[in-house]
Amino acid sequence: MPEYALYEIRNLQTEKLYVGSTKSTRERFAQHRRQLRQGVHHNRHLQRAWNKQAGQGFKFVTVGRCSAEDRWDREEAHFERFPRSRLYNHSMQARGGTRTGQKNSPTHRARASASLRGLPAWNKGGTNTWKDKIAEAQTRNISYCIKAEHLDGRVRTYFSAPEAAEDLGLVRKYVDNILNGRARRTRSGWAFTRASKE
């Protein structure tokens, strides 16, 4: 039978606290700290207090142990020891915040399915991938374009060194070396210069 730990995150300045339970306090505390430092913690009241105090004055404490069957009851009993104004938790019901073990009703599932019918799957088909978004952002932030000139007079314009290298079948390092003055021209006859986007 797995053992759970009941824990508190205490704000030593305001004496408010967040109550939770977990199998591993070490991992759960690390997760809370990471989310709070990144500003993405699920509890906005705790996150605001953390931001206001720059992460200072918080203590992570294990306050008891219990079995898996008693976990939710012990957590709710712990809530009742404090007035609502002293808790960061959104709900006074331990099960209410997590939906652990809860299933959607058949009616809810049917409505959700009907609303998505006919739409492409989230992972199929689209061209707007993270790779595309990152590439767009990188090229949008660059104030110049790359002008490629060949010995035979051909001229091409690119938005980035990787784009030029890929289109011309070159290694990106060659393009960078020419742009930074470490070389004059590729063996295939291409020279590169930076030009204004306008």
C-alpha positions in Angstrom: 0.0 0.0 0.0 1.7 3.3 -1.1 2.2 6.0 1.5 1.4 9.6 0.8 2.7 12.7 2.4 0.6 15.7 3.4 2.5 18.9 2.8 2.3 22.7 3.1 3.9 25.6 1.3 4.0 28.3 4.0 4.3 32.0 3.3 6.2 33.1 6.4 5.4 36.8 5.9 1.6 36.5 5.6 1.2 33.1 7.3 -0.9 31.9 4.4 -0.4 28.4 3.1 -1.0 26.0 0.3 -1.9 22.4 1.2 -1.4 19.3 -0.9 -0.5 15.6 -0.8 1.9 13.5 -2.9 3.8 10.2 -3.0 7.2 12.0 -3.3 7.6 15.4 -1.5 11.1 15.8 -3.0 9.7 15.6 -6.6 6.6 17.6 -5.8 8.5 20.4 -4.1 10.9 20.6 -7.0 7.9 20.8 -9.4 6.3 23.6 -7.3 9.5 25.6 -7.1 10.2 25.2 -10.9 6.7 26.4 -11.8 6.8 29.3 -9.4 10.2 30.4 -10.7 9.0 30.2 -14.3 5.8 32.1 -13.4 3.5 29.3 -14.6 2.2 27.8 -11.4 -1.5 26.6 -11.6 -2.4 28.5 -8.4 -2.4 32.2 -9.3 -2.7 33.4 -5.7 0.4 31.5 -4.7 2.1 32.6 -7.9 1.3 36.3 -7.2 2.6 36.1 -3.6 5.8 34.4 -4.8 6.3 37.1 -7.4 5.6 39.9 -4.9 8.2 38.5 -2.5 10.7 37.4 -5.2 10.5 33.9 -3.9 11.7 34.8 -0.4 10.0 33.7 2.8 8.4 30.5 1.6 8.9 27.2 3.4 8.1 23.7 2.1 7.1 21.4 4.9 5.9 17.8 5.3 3.2 17.7 8.0 2.1 14.1 8.0 1.8 10.7 6.3 -1.2 8.7 5.3 -2.3 5.7 3.2 -3.7 6.1 -0.4 -7.2 5.4 0.9 -7.0 8.2 3.5 -5.3 10.7 1.3 -8.2 12.9 0.3 -9.9 12.8 3.7 -6.7 13.8 5.5 -6.1 16.6 3.1 -9.7 18.0 3.6 -9.4 17.6 7.3 -6.2 19.7 7.1 -8.1 22.4 5.2 -10.6 22.6 8.0 -7.9 23.4 10.6 -7.5 26.9 9.0 -9.9 29.7 8.1 -10.5 30.0 4.3 -8.6 33.4 4.2 -5.4 31.6 5.3 -5.4 29.2 2.3 -4.0 29.6 -1.2 -6.0 26.6 -2.4 -8.9 27.4 -4.7 -11.1 24.6 -3.4 -11.7 23.2 0.1 -12.3 19.8 -1.5 -9.1 17.9 -2.2 -10.7 15.8 -5.0 -12.3 18.9 -6.7 -9.2 20.5 -8.0 -7.6 17.4 -9.7 -10.5 15.4 -11.2 -8.5 12.3 -10.2 -10.6 9.2 -10.9 -13.5 11.2 -12.4 -14.9 10.6 -15.8 -16.9 12.7 -18.1 -20.6 11.8 -18.5 -21.7 10.1 -21.8 -23.7 13.3 -22.6 -20.6 15.4 -22.2 -18.5 13.1 -24.3 -21.1 13.1 -27.1 -21.3 16.9 -27.1 -17.5 17.2 -27.2 -17.3 14.7 -30.0 -20.0 16.5 -32.0 -18.2 19.8 -31.7 -15.0 18.4 -33.1 -16.5 16.4 -35.9 -15.3 17.5 -39.3 -12.2 19.3 -37.9 -8.7 18.0 -38.8 -6.9 16.2 -36.0 -4.6 18.4 -34.0 -1.6 16.5 -35.1 -2.5 16.0 -38.8 -2.3 18.1 -41.9 -1.5 21.6 -40.8 1.6 23.6 -42.0 1.7 25.9 -39.1 4.2 23.9 -37.0 6.5 25.1 -34.2 9.4 24.7 -36.6 7.7 27.1 -39.0 6.8 29.6 -36.2 10.4 29.6 -34.9 11.8 30.1 -38.4 9.3 33.0 -39.1 10.2 34.7 -35.8 14.0 34.4 -36.5 13.7 35.9 -40.0 11.3 38.6 -38.8 13.8 39.8 -36.2 16.7 40.1 -38.7 17.0 43.6 -40.2 19.0 42.5 -43.3 18.7 39.9 -46.1 21.5 37.9 -47.7 22.4 38.7 -51.3 24.1 35.8 -53.2 26.0 36.6 -56.4 27.5 34.0 -58.7 30.5 34.5 -61.0 28.3 34.0 -64.1 26.1 37.0 -63.0 23.2 35.2 -61.2 21.9 37.0 -58.2 19.6 35.6 -55.5 18.2 37.0 -52.2 17.6 35.0 -49.0 16.3 35.9 -45.6 18.8 33.7 -43.6 22.1 31.9 -44.0 20.4 28.5 -43.5 18.0 29.3 -46.3 20.8 30.3 -48.6 22.8 27.2 -47.8 19.9 24.8 -48.3 18.8 26.4 -51.6 22.3 26.4 -53.1 23.3 22.9 -51.7 26.1 24.4 -49.5 27.1 23.9 -45.9 25.9 26.8 -43.7 29.5 27.3 -42.4 30.6 28.3 -45.9 27.9 31.0 -46.1 28.8 32.3 -42.6 32.5 32.4 -43.4 31.9 34.5 -46.4 29.5 36.8 -44.6 32.0 37.3 -41.8 34.9 38.0 -44.1 36.8 34.7 -43.4 36.5 33.6 -47.1 35.7 35.4 -50.4 33.7 32.9 -52.5 32.6 29.2 -52.5 34.3 26.7 -54.8 31.1 26.7 -56.8 31.4 30.5 -57.4 29.0 32.0 -54.9 29.7 35.1 -52.9 27.4 36.5 -50.1 26.8 40.0 -48.8 24.4 41.5 -46.3 21.8 43.9 -47.8 19.0 46.0 -46.3 15.6 44.3 -46.4 13.9 47.4 -47.9 
